[in-house]
């Protein structure tokens, strides 16, 4: 979806969540504010302990904030218990009833809401079709695969037509290939239902693959919110650049800034131009970041020079690790072709070419 302002499904305003008391007190969330739009696939991404699951639990109503507001379509829902919130949650463990059939599991929540039998039957049929499980409707959930169980859990959560669906790392138990398939399925389901999805993960690839926007979290704070492209190509700070994908960090002194570009002098004495954020002031010991795929190797003179230290083959591409003359290690990612080898050998002297707009100066 385009990264444009729209109606907000969820607004989190200045939310704090504190566990413990006195000296043992820990702030799991430290004055977090974020807006999540209607019909958006929004991901909370970060390492373990960053506060992403705590925030999800507060939206679901399983915990209550120590301070701040949580609004659903403008209504403050922070005081409401889970069963009074028009949201559903899919957990890591799908919590299906093994003695029930697929269809019975999907319809269970509707029965608890007191829906008429005819309406339940029609809605279950609709959900079975949505998750492509019609042929297994009569089978018990103990007799189907992990990926199929995940689809049933999704169908059960979607059946009551919640305004927001919360997903707490629901793909973590699946193997790699099935996880990739389910990433595509989740995005399809979100597009077809038009329901706002809020997805929690520590897996950067999942976040980049599925999300309309991503909030990167660390130490109870949101470090950056943006589209996958923004987060990857225009990280706001060192933590975001380091957490999302692989990258090269170079220490530099910034001698001047003009028209959004900085003149950076690296440890080796080499100079390059780098983009900077608005309001950046020149200083010593700045960090310059370059993604491995945004640099190229040459057997001639480059912006940087060094020696090939290691070559790692990944199938689709090869990572070439270069020990720069300054002592820093720099990685270049090179797309593989049908020809054998990457064209370089360990111990070979090489130059590193850094293209226009490839280098960025980050705040620490």
Secondary structure, DSSP 8 states (H G I E B T S, - for coil): --S----EEEEEEEEEEEES-GGG-EEEEEEEEEEEETT-EEEEEE-TTSSHHHHHHHHHTSS--SEEEEEETTEE-TTS-GGGSSEEEE-SS----TTSBHHHHHHHHHHHTT--HHHHHHHHHHHHHHTT-GGGTTSBGGGS-HHHHHHHHHHHHHHT--SEEEEESTTTTS-HHHHHHHHHHHHHHHHHH--EEEEEES-HHHHHHH-SEEEEEETTEEEEEE-HHHHHHS-SBHHHHHHSS--EEEEEEEEEEETTEEEEEETTS-EEEEE--TT----SSEEEEE-GGGEEEESS--SEEEEEEEEEE-SSEEEEEEEETTS-EEEEEEE--SSSS-S--TT-EEEEEE-TT-EEEEB-
